[in-house]
Amino acid sequence: MDKLIKRSGMFLAFCLVNLVAMAQDSSNNDSADFMRSNGKIYVVITVAAIIITGLFLYMLSLERKIKKLERE
């Protein structure tokens, strides 16, 4: 009985994910087209890349500090 509940829950979750994916309409990208036409999309991508790189470097420095503390 427990397996049946888990399987039906997973089936429902996959169905909902499919519905959400189908809900995205690619023909109505006015904001993306506007930003692409003005060249601002590259600014957004650059800022996002800088933020992700900063987070990655911060995590690396934390990992090094933790390893140093574990050795002591």
PDB file as gemmi writes it, atoms N, CA and C in Angstrom:
CRYST1    1.000    1.000    1.000  90.00  90.00  90.00 P 1                      
ATOM      1  N   MET A   1       0.823  -1.187   0.000  1.00  0.00           N  
ATOM      2  CA  MET A   1       0.000   0.000   0.000  1.00  0.00           C  
ATOM      3  C   MET A   1       0.871   1.257   0.000  1.00  0.00           C  
ATOM      4  N   ASP A   2       1.996   1.205   0.743  1.00  0.00           N  
ATOM      5  CA  ASP A   2       2.900   2.340   0.811  1.00  0.00           C  
ATOM      6  C   ASP A   2       3.543   2.608  -0.550  1.00  0.00           C  
ATOM      7  N   LYS A   3       3.878   1.541  -1.290  1.00  0.00           N  
ATOM      8  CA  LYS A   3       4.464   1.705  -2.617  1.00  0.00           C  
ATOM      9  C   LYS A   3       3.471   2.344  -3.574  1.00  0.00           C  
ATOM     10  N   LEU A   4       2.209   1.978  -3.445  1.00  0.00           N  
ATOM     11  CA  LEU A   4       1.183   2.539  -4.314  1.00  0.00           C  
ATOM     12  C   LEU A   4       1.055   4.045  -4.086  1.00  0.00           C  
ATOM     13  N   ILE A   5       1.114   4.474  -2.848  1.00  0.00           N  
ATOM     14  CA  ILE A   5       1.017   5.902  -2.537  1.00  0.00           C  
ATOM     15  C   ILE A   5       2.239   6.646  -3.079  1.00  0.00           C  
ATOM     16  N   LYS A   6       3.420   6.064  -2.923  1.00  0.00           N  
ATOM     17  CA  LYS A   6       4.634   6.701  -3.425  1.00  0.00           C  
ATOM     18  C   LYS A   6       4.605   6.810  -4.946  1.00  0.00           C  
ATOM     19  N   ARG A   7       4.183   5.720  -5.607  1.00  0.00           N  
ATOM     20  CA  ARG A   7       4.146   5.732  -7.067  1.00  0.00           C  
ATOM     21  C   ARG A   7       3.117   6.726  -7.589  1.00  0.00           C  
ATOM     22  N   SER A   8       1.965   6.784  -6.955  1.00  0.00           N  
ATOM     23  CA  SER A   8       0.950   7.729  -7.426  1.00  0.00           C  
ATOM     24  C   SER A   8       1.393   9.168  -7.157  1.00  0.00           C  
ATOM     25  N   GLY A   9       2.095   9.387  -6.058  1.00  0.00           N  
ATOM     26  CA  GLY A   9       2.628  10.718  -5.776  1.00  0.00           C  
ATOM     27  C   GLY A   9       3.674  11.130  -6.796  1.00  0.00           C  
ATOM     28  N   MET A  10       4.549  10.210  -7.156  1.00  0.00           N  
ATOM     29  CA  MET A  10       5.560  10.512  -8.165  1.00  0.00           C  
ATOM     30  C   MET A  10       4.907  10.762  -9.526  1.00  0.00           C  
ATOM     31  N   PHE A  11       3.883   9.973  -9.859  1.00  0.00           N  
ATOM     32  CA  PHE A  11       3.182  10.163 -11.127  1.00  0.00           C  
ATOM     33  C   PHE A  11       2.537  11.539 -11.171  1.00  0.00           C  
ATOM     34  N   LEU A  12       1.911  11.936 -10.083  1.00  0.00           N  
ATOM     35  CA  LEU A  12       1.278  13.249 -10.009  1.00  0.00           C  
ATOM     36  C   LEU A  12       2.324  14.361 -10.133  1.00  0.00           C  
ATOM     37  N   ALA A  13       3.464  14.188  -9.482  1.00  0.00           N  
ATOM     38  CA  ALA A  13       4.524  15.196  -9.557  1.00  0.00           C  
ATOM     39  C   ALA A  13       5.043  15.332 -10.984  1.00  0.00           C  
ATOM     40  N   PHE A  14       5.251  14.219 -11.673  1.00  0.00           N  
ATOM     41  CA  PHE A  14       5.724  14.278 -13.054  1.00  0.00           C  
ATOM     42  C   PHE A  14       4.690  14.908 -13.972  1.00  0.00           C  
ATOM     43  N   CYS A  15       3.428  14.647 -13.722  1.00  0.00           N  
ATOM     44  CA  CYS A  15       2.374  15.265 -14.529  1.00  0.00           C  
ATOM     45  C   CYS A  15       2.347  16.773 -14.322  1.00  0.00           C  
ATOM     46  N   LEU A  16       2.522  17.219 -13.073  1.00  0.00           N  
ATOM     47  CA  LEU A  16       2.529  18.651 -12.800  1.00  0.00           C  
ATOM     48  C   LEU A  16       3.732  19.338 -13.422  1.00  0.00           C  
ATOM     49  N   VAL A  17       4.881  18.667 -13.398  1.00  0.00           N  
ATOM     50  CA  VAL A  17       6.075  19.238 -14.028  1.00  0.00           C  
ATOM     51  C   VAL A  17       5.849  19.376 -15.531  1.00  0.00           C  
ATOM     52  N   ASN A  18       5.201  18.395 -16.125  1.00  0.00           N  
ATOM     53  CA  ASN A  18       4.917  18.442 -17.549  1.00  0.00           C  
ATOM     54  C   ASN A  18       3.976  19.595 -17.866  1.00  0.00           C  
ATOM     55  N   LEU A  19       2.982  19.811 -17.033  1.00  0.00           N  
ATOM     56  CA  LEU A  19       2.053  20.917 -17.258  1.00  0.00           C  
ATOM     57  C   LEU A  19       2.742  22.265 -17.139  1.00  0.00           C  
ATOM     58  N   VAL A  20       3.645  22.407 -16.190  1.00  0.00           N  
ATOM     59  CA  VAL A  20       4.364  23.666 -16.030  1.00  0.00           C  
ATOM     60  C   VAL A  20       5.253  23.915 -17.237  1.00  0.00           C  
ATOM     61  N   ALA A  21       5.897  22.872 -17.742  1.00  0.00           N  
ATOM     62  CA  ALA A  21       6.770  23.030 -18.902  1.00  0.00           C  
ATOM     63  C   ALA A  21       5.973  23.404 -20.142  1.00  0.00           C  
ATOM     64  N   MET A  22       4.774  22.885 -20.264  1.00  0.00           N  
ATOM     65  CA  MET A  22       3.944  23.202 -21.424  1.00  0.00           C  
ATOM     66  C   MET A  22       3.333  24.595 -21.302  1.00  0.00           C  
ATOM     67  N   ALA A  23       3.278  25.150 -20.107  1.00  0.00           N  
ATOM     68  CA  ALA A  23       2.663  26.449 -19.897  1.00  0.00           C  
ATOM     69  C   ALA A  23       3.538  27.590 -20.392  1.00  0.00           C  
ATOM     70  N   GLN A  24       4.800  27.334 -20.663  1.00  0.00           N  
ATOM     71  CA  GLN A  24       5.690  28.383 -21.125  1.00  0.00           C  
ATOM     72  C   GLN A  24       5.510  28.580 -22.621  1.00  0.00           C  
ATOM     73  N   ASP A  25       5.071  29.749 -22.992  1.00  0.00           N  
ATOM     74  CA  ASP A  25       4.823  30.065 -24.391  1.00  0.00           C  
ATOM     75  C   ASP A  25       6.029  30.801 -24.950  1.00  0.00           C  
ATOM     76  N   SER A  26       6.667  30.223 -25.927  1.00  0.00           N  
ATOM     77  CA  SER A  26       7.877  30.831 -26.472  1.00  0.00           C  
ATOM     78  C   SER A  26       7.579  31.918 -27.493  1.00  0.00           C  
ATOM     79  N   SER A  27       6.334  32.044 -27.935  1.00  0.00           N  
ATOM     80  CA  SER A  27       6.011  33.052 -28.941  1.00  0.00           C  
ATOM     81  C   SER A  27       5.812  34.432 -28.335  1.00  0.00           C  
ATOM     82  N   ASN A  28       5.680  34.533 -27.025  1.00  0.00           N  
ATOM     83  CA  ASN A  28       5.422  35.813 -26.380  1.00  0.00           C  
ATOM     84  C   ASN A  28       6.625  36.219 -25.532  1.00  0.00           C  
ATOM     85  N   ASN A  29       7.713  36.556 -26.181  1.00  0.00           N  
ATOM     86  CA  ASN A  29       8.945  36.959 -25.495  1.00  0.00           C  
ATOM     87  C   ASN A  29       9.227  38.425 -25.744  1.00  0.00           C  
ATOM     88  N   ASP A  30       8.263  39.274 -25.433  1.00  0.00           N  
ATOM     89  CA  ASP A  30       8.427  40.697 -25.699  1.00  0.00           C  
ATOM     90  C   ASP A  30       9.566  41.298 -24.902  1.00  0.00           C  
ATOM     91  N   SER A  31       9.673  40.947 -23.620  1.00  0.00           N  
ATOM     92  CA  SER A  31      10.728  41.531 -22.807  1.00  0.00           C  
ATOM     93  C   SER A  31      12.106  41.031 -23.244  1.00  0.00           C  
ATOM     94  N   ALA A  32      12.197  39.762 -23.608  1.00  0.00           N  
ATOM     95  CA  ALA A  32      13.486  39.238 -24.062  1.00  0.00           C  
ATOM     96  C   ALA A  32      13.880  39.858 -25.399  1.00  0.00           C  
ATOM     97  N   ASP A  33      12.920  40.028 -26.291  1.00  0.00           N  
ATOM     98  CA  ASP A  33      13.224  40.661 -27.574  1.00  0.00           C  
ATOM     99  C   ASP A  33      13.619  42.119 -27.393  1.00  0.00           C  
ATOM    100  N   PHE A  34      12.942  42.804 -26.475  1.00  0.00           N  
ATOM    101  CA  PHE A  34      13.271  44.201 -26.206  1.00  0.00           C  
ATOM    102  C   PHE A  34      14.690  44.326 -25.679  1.00  0.00           C  
ATOM    103  N   MET A  35      15.046  43.477 -24.733  1.00  0.00           N  
ATOM    104  CA  MET A  35      16.389  43.562 -24.145  1.00  0.00           C  
ATOM    105  C   MET A  35      17.445  43.135 -25.153  1.00  0.00           C  
ATOM    106  N   ARG A  36      17.114  42.161 -25.996  1.00  0.00           N  
ATOM    107  CA  ARG A  36      18.068  41.716 -27.004  1.00  0.00           C  
ATOM    108  C   ARG A  36      18.276  42.798 -28.060  1.00  0.00           C  
ATOM    109  N   SER A  37      17.208  43.507 -28.426  1.00  0.00           N  
ATOM    110  CA  SER A  37      17.331  44.534 -29.451  1.00  0.00           C  
ATOM    111  C   SER A  37      18.147  45.725 -28.955  1.00  0.00           C  
ATOM    112  N   ASN A  38      18.083  46.027 -27.688  1.00  0.00           N  
ATOM    113  CA  ASN A  38      18.852  47.140 -27.129  1.00  0.00           C  
ATOM    114  C   ASN A  38      20.240  46.734 -26.674  1.00  0.00           C  
ATOM    115  N   GLY A  39      20.552  45.459 -26.693  1.00  0.00           N  
ATOM    116  CA  GLY A  39      21.861  44.986 -26.266  1.00  0.00           C  
ATOM    117  C   GLY A  39      21.990  44.869 -24.759  1.00  0.00           C  
ATOM    118  N   LYS A  40      20.891  45.035 -24.032  1.00  0.00           N  
ATOM    119  CA  LYS A  40      20.953  44.975 -22.572  1.00  0.00           C  
ATOM    120  C   LYS A  40      20.986  43.544 -22.059  1.00  0.00           C  
ATOM    121  N   ILE A  41      20.634  42.590 -22.897  1.00  0.00           N  
ATOM    122  CA  ILE A  41      20.654  41.194 -22.457  1.00  0.00           C  
ATOM    123  C   ILE A  41      22.080  40.774 -22.116  1.00  0.00           C  
ATOM    124  N   TYR A  42      23.053  41.353 -22.820  1.00  0.00           N  
ATOM    125  CA  TYR A  42      24.451  41.017 -22.549  1.00  0.00           C  
ATOM    126  C   TYR A  42      24.887  41.570 -21.196  1.00  0.00           C  
ATOM    127  N   VAL A  43      24.337  42.690 -20.806  1.00  0.00           N  
ATOM    128  CA  VAL A  43      24.638  43.254 -19.491  1.00  0.00           C  
ATOM    129  C   VAL A  43      24.072  42.348 -18.402  1.00  0.00           C  
ATOM    130  N   VAL A  44      22.860  41.874 -18.611  1.00  0.00           N  
ATOM    131  CA  VAL A  44      22.233  40.981 -17.631  1.00  0.00           C  
ATOM    132  C   VAL A  44      23.027  39.691 -17.500  1.00  0.00           C  
ATOM    133  N   ILE A  45      23.433  39.124 -18.621  1.00  0.00           N  
ATOM    134  CA  ILE A  45      24.211  37.876 -18.610  1.00  0.00           C  
ATOM    135  C   ILE A  45      25.560  38.104 -17.933  1.00  0.00           C  
ATOM    136  N   THR A  46      26.196  39.230 -18.187  1.00  0.00           N  
ATOM    137  CA  THR A  46      27.491  39.531 -17.576  1.00  0.00           C  
ATOM    138  C   THR A  46      27.365  39.678 -16.062  1.00  0.00           C  
ATOM    139  N   VAL A  47      26.335  40.386 -15.615  1.00  0.00           N  
ATOM    140  CA  VAL A  47      26.140  40.566 -14.174  1.00  0.00           C  
ATOM    141  C   VAL A  47      25.849  39.225 -13.504  1.00  0.00           C  
ATOM    142  N   ALA A  48      25.021  38.404 -14.135  1.00  0.00           N  
ATOM    143  CA  ALA A  48      24.719  37.079 -13.577  1.00  0.00           C  
ATOM    144  C   ALA A  48      25.984  36.225 -13.503  1.00  0.00           C  
ATOM    145  N   ALA A  49      26.821  36.280 -14.530  1.00  0.00           N  
ATOM    146  CA  ALA A  49      28.065  35.509 -14.533  1.00  0.00           C  
ATOM    147  C   ALA A  49      29.011  35.990 -13.439  1.00  0.00           C  
ATOM    148  N   ILE A  50      29.076  37.298 -13.221  1.00  0.00           N  
ATOM    149  CA  ILE A  50      29.937  37.843 -12.169  1.00  0.00           C  
ATOM    150  C   ILE A  50      29.451  37.388 -10.791  1.00  0.00           C  
ATOM    151  N   ILE A  51      28.141  37.412 -10.588  1.00  0.00           N  
ATOM    152  CA  ILE A  51      27.593  36.984  -9.297  1.00  0.00           C  
ATOM    153  C   ILE A  51      27.860  35.506  -9.053  1.00  0.00           C  
ATOM    154  N   ILE A  52      27.652  34.675 -10.063  1.00  0.00           N  
ATOM    155  CA  ILE A  52      27.894  33.234  -9.911  1.00  0.00           C  
ATOM    156  C   ILE A  52      29.367  32.959  -9.667  1.00  0.00           C  
ATOM    157  N   THR A  53      30.246  33.657 -10.378  1.00  0.00           N  
ATOM    158  CA  THR A  53      31.688  33.483 -10.172  1.00  0.00           C  
ATOM    159  C   THR A  53      32.088  33.897  -8.756  1.00  0.00           C  
ATOM    160  N   GLY A  54      31.516  34.999  -8.283  1.00  0.00           N  
ATOM    161  CA  GLY A  54      31.812  35.451  -6.924  1.00  0.00           C  
ATOM    162  C   GLY A  54      31.375  34.442  -5.878  1.00  0.00           C  
ATOM    163  N   LEU A  55      30.184  33.891  -6.052  1.00  0.00           N  
ATOM    164  CA  LEU A  55      29.710  32.866  -5.121  1.00  0.00           C  
ATOM    165  C   LEU A  55      30.606  31.632  -5.146  1.00  0.00           C  
ATOM    166  N   PHE A  56      31.031  31.236  -6.335  1.00  0.00           N  
ATOM    167  CA  PHE A  56      31.908  30.076  -6.464  1.00  0.00           C  
ATOM    168  C   PHE A  56      33.239  30.316  -5.759  1.00  0.00           C  
ATOM    169  N   LEU A  57      33.815  31.491  -5.955  1.00  0.00           N  
ATOM    170  CA  LEU A  57      35.092  31.800  -5.305  1.00  0.00           C  
ATOM    171  C   LEU A  57      34.935  31.893  -3.790  1.00  0.00           C  
ATOM    172  N   TYR A  58      33.803  32.436  -3.325  1.00  0.00           N  
ATOM    173  CA  TYR A  58      33.541  32.502  -1.890  1.00  0.00           C  
ATOM    174  C   TYR A  58      33.434  31.107  -1.288  1.00  0.00           C  
ATOM    175  N   MET A  59      32.759  30.207  -1.996  1.00  0.00           N  
ATOM    176  CA  MET A  59      32.634  28.835  -1.508  1.00  0.00           C  
ATOM    177  C   MET A  59      33.994  28.142  -1.472  1.00  0.00           C  
ATOM    178  N   LEU A  60      34.831  28.396  -2.460  1.00  0.00           N  
ATOM    179  CA  LEU A  60      36.172  27.815  -2.452  1.00  0.00           C  
ATOM    180  C   LEU A  60      36.994  28.325  -1.265  1.00  0.00           C  
ATOM    181  N   SER A  61      36.901  29.621  -0.987  1.00  0.00           N  
ATOM    182  CA  SER A  61      37.670  30.153   0.141  1.00  0.00           C  
ATOM    183  C   SER A  61      37.155  29.599   1.465  1.00  0.00           C  
ATOM    184  N   LEU A  62      35.838  29.439   1.586  1.00  0.00           N  
ATOM    185  CA  LEU A  62      35.293  28.832   2.809  1.00  0.00           C  
ATOM    186  C   LEU A  62      35.764  27.391   2.969  1.00  0.00           C  
ATOM    187  N   GLU A  63      35.795  26.676   1.864  1.00  0.00           N  
ATOM    188  CA  GLU A  63      36.238  25.276   1.927  1.00  0.00           C  
ATOM    189  C   GLU A  63      37.693  25.194   2.381  1.00  0.00           C  
ATOM    190  N   ARG A  64      38.534  26.079   1.874  1.00  0.00           N  
ATOM    191  CA  ARG A  64      39.940  26.085   2.280  1.00  0.00           C  
ATOM    192  C   ARG A  64      40.090  26.417   3.764  1.00  0.00           C  
ATOM    193  N   LYS A  65      39.299  27.375   4.241  1.00  0.00           N  
ATOM    194  CA  LYS A  65      39.366  27.744   5.655  1.00  0.00           C  
ATOM    195  C   LYS A  65      38.898  26.592   6.540  1.00  0.00           C  
ATOM    196  N   ILE A  66      37.865  25.902   6.113  1.00  0.00           N  
ATOM    197  CA  ILE A  66      37.357  24.772   6.894  1.00  0.00           C  
ATOM    198  C   ILE A  66      38.379  23.647   6.927  1.00  0.00           C  
ATOM    199  N   LYS A  67      39.020  23.366   5.799  1.00  0.00           N  
ATOM    200  CA  LYS A  67      40.051  22.334   5.773  1.00  0.00           C  
ATOM    201  C   LYS A  67      41.215  22.697   6.688  1.00  0.00           C  
ATOM    202  N   LYS A  68      41.577  23.969   6.704  1.00  0.00           N  
ATOM    203  CA  LYS A  68      42.664  24.443   7.556  1.00  0.00           C  
ATOM    204  C   LYS A  68      42.306  24.257   9.028  1.00  0.00           C  
ATOM    205  N   LEU A  69      41.059  24.585   9.389  1.00  0.00           N  
ATOM    206  CA  LEU A  69      40.612  24.395  10.776  1.00  0.00           C  
ATOM    207  C   LEU A  69      40.529  22.931  11.165  1.00  0.00           C  
ATOM    208  N   GLU A  70      40.152  22.070  10.232  1.00  0.00           N  
ATOM    209  CA  GLU A  70      40.064  20.642  10.520  1.00  0.00           C  
ATOM    210  C   GLU A  70      41.451  20.057  10.770  1.00  0.00           C  
ATOM    211  N   ARG A  71      42.465  20.562  10.096  1.00  0.00           N  
ATOM    212  CA  ARG A  71      43.816  20.056  10.288  1.00  0.00           C  
ATOM    213  C   ARG A  71      44.386  20.448  11.648  1.00  0.00           C  
ATOM    214  N   GLU A  72      43.953  21.589  12.168  1.00  0.00           N  
ATOM    215  CA  GLU A  72      44.486  22.075  13.446  1.00  0.00           C  
ATOM    216  C   GLU A  72      43.857  21.415  14.632  1.00  0.00           C  
TER     217      GLU A  72                                                      
END                                                                             
